[in-house]
Amino acid sequence: MAMDTIAKNKLRSALTVLGIVIGVMTVIAISSVVRGLNSRIQEQVAEFGTNVVWVYRFDVFQFGRPSTELLTRKELSLDDAEALRDLPHVSAAAAGVRYVNPMFGAGLYSVKYKGRKVSNTILEGDSAQWKEVYDLGLKEGRFFTPEEDERRANVITLGHDTAEELFGEESALGKELNIEGELYTVIGVADKRKSGLGGGKNPEDNMIWFPLHTFKKIHPELKDHWISVKADSHESVEAVKDEIRETLRRRRHVKFNQPDNFAIFTPDSLSELWNQLTGGIFIFMFAVSSVGLMVGGVGVMNIMLVSVTERTREIGVRKAIGATKRNILFQFTLEAITLCAIGGFIGIVIGGIITWSIRAAFASLPATMSVYWTVAAFSVSCSIGLVFGIYPAWKAANLDPIEALRYE
């Protein structure tokens, strides 16, 4: 009877559940996109490694304008990295500096080779243990050695995209590049990394690695070292953080009652930052979907009240032949729930189409429907029918059968 009533008033039913459809569709679409982004973030974090600890003079994963105290802190040095290398649970430690746009972290340099050019290249000087900290995979060649770093050898390792743009299918090994007036011999090419959040090429693939002391010959002004430490296991990461804190506080002469004048963080900090950002997205999602669901609920109540008025004589007949209040209450409540369930199902289908379209249009964004949010959205849509349909059903159940039979 509920389906028959809905089918007889197709347009009215469609307009009634429109709010429900929009609300459920929004939940499905946004949760699918966020799920896809979460998956990409986890891939990025996994690429850094689960036992890597970073040290810098302030926390780069915090929002807000840095204070004067942060900006005037003493930079970390190569000596600090070498001191951390000797800690009990540390298997490798490296220091590095980058030549990038400080505002956006993008490369600034353009490299040329025989008429070919690659722009926005990141120039980075690292100590030789950098490869051990990050387990850098190499497409060909090798990374520079500590000896080459000490004697300031003019050797470089290229990022995957940098080598591809400059040399194509030709091997880059042994080629010489003119960088800021000096010739550097290519000794290695890194493997391709996972693409970034925005899709397309990863900026980290457009990079040139120099031995740290070699790099300081062309950029002696860069003194703000980023230290990367690799713990011997994931379980010892917290112990390593404590050892790093104790060592650096002693080396930087921080008094016992003063806070750290440096920051220690791990790839998990990136996940925490992302969770803060997605928290705002979910608040927006709930706000939009709640408005749609509330509008849909009010529409359902309004239409059900109209339906009760239209079917007053039918209710009187049913009561006259033995229908109880419970029968009438159940009938009209079920109609309201059925109406909202249909709206929820349509919203899920449209949300699934949007998710599929996003995956097709943006291959780098693996938008994936969540079973949890799909079930939750459908359950909420049915609950809306129950909440907003109970009053019209109660009104129908309490009609006087004599008055209902006389109703024209």
C-alpha positions in Angstrom: 0.0 0.0 0.0 2.9 2.4 0.8 4.5 1.7 -2.6 1.2 2.1 -4.4 0.6 5.5 -2.7 4.0 6.7 -3.8 3.6 5.4 -7.3 0.2 7.2 -7.7 1.8 10.6 -6.9 5.2 10.3 -8.7 5.9 14.1 -9.1 4.9 14.9 -5.5 6.9 12.0 -4.1 10.0 13.0 -6.2 9.8 16.6 -4.9 9.3 15.4 -1.4 12.4 13.3 -1.3 14.6 15.8 -3.2 16.1 17.1 0.1 16.8 13.5 1.2 18.5 12.8 -2.1 20.7 15.9 -1.9 21.7 15.2 1.7 22.7 11.5 1.1 24.4 12.3 -2.2 26.5 15.0 -0.5 27.6 12.5 2.2 28.5 9.8 -0.3 30.4 12.1 -2.7 32.4 14.0 0.0 33.2 10.9 2.1 34.4 9.1 -1.1 36.7 12.0 -2.0 38.1 12.3 1.5 38.6 8.5 1.6 40.6 8.7 -1.6 42.7 11.6 -0.3 43.3 9.7 2.9 44.5 6.8 0.9 46.9 9.0 -1.1 48.2 10.6 2.1 48.9 7.2 3.7 50.9 6.2 0.6 52.9 9.4 0.8 53.6 8.8 4.6 54.5 5.1 3.9 57.0 6.3 1.3 58.9 8.4 3.9 59.1 5.3 6.1 57.6 4.5 9.5 60.9 4.9 11.4 62.1 8.3 10.1 62.3 11.2 12.5 62.8 14.8 11.3 64.4 17.6 13.2 64.2 21.3 12.2 64.4 24.6 14.1 60.6 24.9 14.1 57.6 22.8 13.3 56.7 23.2 9.7 53.4 21.3 10.1 51.8 24.1 12.1 49.6 26.9 10.9 49.8 30.5 11.8 52.4 33.2 11.5 55.8 32.2 13.1 56.8 34.3 16.1 59.9 36.4 16.4 61.4 33.7 18.7 60.9 31.0 16.1 62.4 33.0 13.3 65.5 34.0 15.3 66.3 30.5 16.5 69.8 29.2 15.8 69.9 26.9 12.7 70.7 23.2 13.1 74.1 22.3 11.7 75.9 19.3 10.1 77.6 18.8 13.4 74.2 18.3 15.1 73.4 15.5 12.5 76.8 13.8 13.1 76.1 13.9 16.9 72.7 12.3 16.4 74.3 9.6 14.3 76.1 8.2 17.3 72.9 7.7 19.4 72.1 4.0 20.4 69.0 3.4 18.4 69.9 5.4 15.3 71.0 3.6 12.2 71.6 6.7 10.0 71.3 10.5 10.2 71.7 13.0 7.4 71.6 16.8 7.1 70.5 18.7 4.0 69.7 22.1 2.7 67.5 23.1 -0.3 67.4 25.9 -2.8 63.7 26.5 -3.2 61.1 29.2 -3.0 60.7 29.5 0.8 57.0 30.4 0.4 55.8 27.4 -1.7 58.7 24.9 -1.5 58.9 24.8 -5.3 62.1 24.7 -7.2 63.6 27.8 -8.7 66.4 26.6 -11.0 66.3 25.8 -14.7 68.7 23.2 -16.1 69.6 22.9 -19.8 71.3 20.2 -21.8 71.8 20.4 -25.6 68.7 22.4 -26.3 66.5 20.7 -23.8 65.4 22.5 -20.6 63.7 21.6 -17.4 62.3 24.3 -15.1 61.4 24.6 -11.4 64.1 22.1 -10.4 64.9 21.7 -6.7 68.6 21.8 -5.9 69.4 20.0 -2.7 72.7 19.4 -0.9 72.8 16.3 1.4 75.2 14.3 3.4 75.9 10.9 2.0 73.7 9.0 4.5 70.6 10.6 3.0 70.2 7.6 0.8 70.3 5.2 3.8 67.7 7.3 5.7 65.1 7.2 3.0 66.1 4.0 1.2 66.3 5.9 -2.1 65.7 3.7 -5.0 67.9 4.3 -8.1 66.9 3.7 -11.7 70.6 3.7 -12.7 74.0 4.6 -11.3 74.6 5.4 -7.6 74.4 8.0 -4.9 77.5 9.9 -3.9 79.9 8.6 -1.2 81.1 10.2 2.0 84.6 10.6 0.4 83.1 12.5 -2.6 81.3 14.8 -0.1 84.4 15.4 1.9 86.5 16.4 -1.1 83.7 18.4 -2.6 83.5 16.4 -5.8 81.4 17.8 -8.7 79.0 14.9 -8.9 75.2 14.9 -8.8 72.3 12.4 -8.8 69.2 13.4 -10.8 65.5 13.0 -10.0 63.5 10.7 -12.3 61.7 13.5 -14.2 64.8 15.8 -14.4 66.7 13.0 -16.2 63.8 12.1 -18.4 63.2 15.7 -19.6 66.9 16.3 -20.3 68.0 13.0 -21.8 64.9 11.2 -22.8 65.6 7.4 -23.3 69.3 8.1 -23.4 71.3 7.2 -20.3 72.2 10.2 -18.1 75.3 8.5 -16.5 78.5 10.3 -17.3 76.8 13.4 -18.8 77.9 16.8 -17.6 75.5 19.6 -16.6 76.4 23.3 -16.2 74.8 24.5 -13.0 75.6 28.0 -11.9 78.8 28.2 -13.9 80.3 24.8 -12.9 80.2 21.4 -14.6 78.8 18.5 -12.6 79.0 14.8 -13.7 75.8 12.7 -13.4 76.5 9.5 -11.4 72.9 8.4 -10.7 69.2 8.7 -11.5 66.5 8.1 -8.8 63.4 5.9 -9.3 60.1 7.6 -9.9 58.1 8.5 -6.7 54.4 8.4 -6.1 52.4 11.3 -7.5 51.4 14.1 -5.2 47.9 15.0 -3.9 47.1 17.2 -6.9 48.0 14.4 -9.3 50.4 14.8 -12.2 54.1 14.8 -11.6 55.6 14.8 -8.1 57.8 17.9 -7.6 60.3 15.6 -5.7 61.0 13.9 -9.0 62.3 17.2 -10.5 65.4 17.4 -8.3 69.2 17.4 -8.3 71.1 16.0 -5.3 74.6 17.4 -4.6 77.1 16.3 -1.9 76.5 18.8 0.9 79.9 20.3 0.9 79.8 20.6 -2.9 76.5 22.4 -2.7 77.8 24.9 -0.2 80.4 26.0 -2.8 77.6 27.5 -4.9 75.2 28.4 -2.1 77.1 29.2 1.1 74.3 31.4 2.3 72.1 28.3 3.0 72.7 27.3 6.6 69.2 26.2 7.7 69.8 22.4 7.8 67.0 19.8 7.8 68.1 16.7 9.8 66.6 13.3 8.9 67.2 10.5 11.4 66.4 6.8 10.8 65.6 4.7 13.9 66.7 1.1 13.9 63.1 0.0 14.2 59.6 1.4 14.3 59.3 0.4 18.0 62.3 2.5 18.9 61.1 5.7 17.3 59.9 7.2 20.6 63.1 6.3 22.3 65.0 8.0 19.5 62.9 11.1 19.8 63.8 11.3 23.5 67.5 10.7 22.8 67.4 13.5 20.1 65.7 15.9 22.4 68.2 15.3 25.2 71.2 15.6 22.9 70.1 18.8 21.1 69.1 20.5 24.4 72.6 19.9 25.7 74.3 21.0 22.5 72.1 24.1 22.2 72.5 25.0 25.9 68.8 24.9 26.7 68.1 25.3 30.4 66.0 22.7 32.2 63.1 25.2 32.7 63.1 26.4 29.1 61.1 24.8 26.2 62.9 23.2 23.2 64.3 25.7 20.6 63.9 23.1 17.9 61.1 20.8 16.6 61.0 17.0 16.4 58.4 15.3 14.2 57.7 12.2 12.2 55.7 11.3 9.1 52.8 10.7 11.4 52.7 14.5 12.0 51.7 14.8 8.3 48.8 12.4 8.9 47.7 14.4 12.0 47.8 17.7 10.0 45.7 16.1 7.3 43.2 14.8 9.9 42.8 18.4 11.1 42.1 19.5 7.6 39.6 16.7 6.9 37.9 17.5 10.2 36.9 20.8 8.7 35.7 19.1 5.5 33.5 16.7 7.5 32.0 19.6 9.4 31.1 21.2 6.1 29.7 17.9 4.8 27.5 17.5 7.9 26.3 21.1 7.7 25.3 20.7 4.0 23.8 17.2 4.3 21.9 18.1 7.5 20.2 21.1 5.8 19.2 18.8 2.9 17.9 16.1 5.3 16.0 18.6 7.5 14.4 20.1 4.4 13.5 16.6 3.2 12.1 15.7 6.6 9.9 18.7 6.7 8.7 18.0 3.2 7.9 14.4 4.2 5.9 15.6 7.2 4.0 18.1 5.1 3.1 15.6 2.4 2.1 12.9 4.9 -0.2 15.4 6.6 -1.7 16.2 3.2 -2.0 12.4 2.6 -3.8 11.9 5.9 -6.3 14.6 5.0 -6.9 13.2 1.6 -7.4 9.7 2.9 -9.6 10.5 5.9 -12.6 8.6 4.6 -10.3 5.5 3.8 -9.0 5.6 7.4 -12.7 5.7 8.7 -13.6 2.7 6.6 -10.6 0.7 7.8 -11.4 1.6 11.4 -15.0 0.6 10.9 -14.1 -2.9 9.8 -11.7 -3.5 12.7 -8.4 -1.7 12.1 -6.8 -0.6 15.4 -4.8 2.6 16.1 -1.7 0.5 16.0 -2.6 -0.7 12.4 -3.1 2.8 11.2 0.0 4.2 13.0 2.1 1.4 11.4 0.7 2.0 7.9 1.4 5.7 7.7 4.8 5.5 9.5 5.9 2.8 7.0 4.8 5.0 4.1 7.0 7.8 5.4 10.0 5.5 6.0 9.5 3.9 2.5 9.5 7.4 0.9 12.7 8.4 2.7 14.3 5.0 2.0 13.7 5.5 -1.7 15.2 9.0 -1.5 18.2 7.5 0.3 18.7 4.8 -2.3 18.6 7.4 -5.1 21.1 9.5 -3.2 23.5 6.6 -2.9 23.2 5.8 -6.6 23.9 9.4 -7.6 26.7 9.6 -5.1 28.2 6.4 -6.6 28.0 7.9 -10.1 29.7 11.1 -8.9 32.5 9.0 -7.2 33.0 7.0 -10.4 33.1 10.2 -12.5 35.8 11.7 -10.1 37.9 8.5 -10.5 37.5 8.6 -14.3 38.3 12.3 -14.5 41.2 12.4 -12.0 43.2 9.2 -12.2 45.5 10.4 -9.3 42.5 10.8 -6.9 41.3 7.3 -6.0 37.9 8.3 -4.7 36.3 5.3 -3.1 32.9 4.8 -1.6 32.9 3.9 2.1 30.6 1.1 3.2 30.4 2.8 6.6 29.2 6.1 5.3 26.9 4.5 2.7 25.1 2.5 5.5 25.1 5.5 7.8 23.6 7.8 5.1 20.9 5.2 4.3 20.1 4.6 7.9 19.8 8.3 8.6 17.4 8.8 5.7 15.2 6.0 7.0 15.4 7.6 10.5 14.2 10.9 9.0 11.1 9.1 7.7 10.5 7.7 11.2 11.0 11.0 13.0 9.1 13.2 10.6 6.4 10.6 9.8 5.4 9.7 13.3 3.2 12.8 13.9 1.1 12.5 10.7 0.7 8.7 11.5 -0.3 9.5 15.1 -2.8 12.1 13.8 -4.3 9.5 11.4 -4.5 6.8 14.1 -6.4 9.1 16.4 -9.1 10.1 13.9 -12.7 9.4 15.1 -14.1 6.7 12.8 -17.6 8.3 12.7 -16.2 11.7 11.8 -13.8 10.2 9.3 -16.6 8.3 7.5 -18.6 11.6 7.2 -15.6 13.4 5.8 -16.1 14.5 2.2 
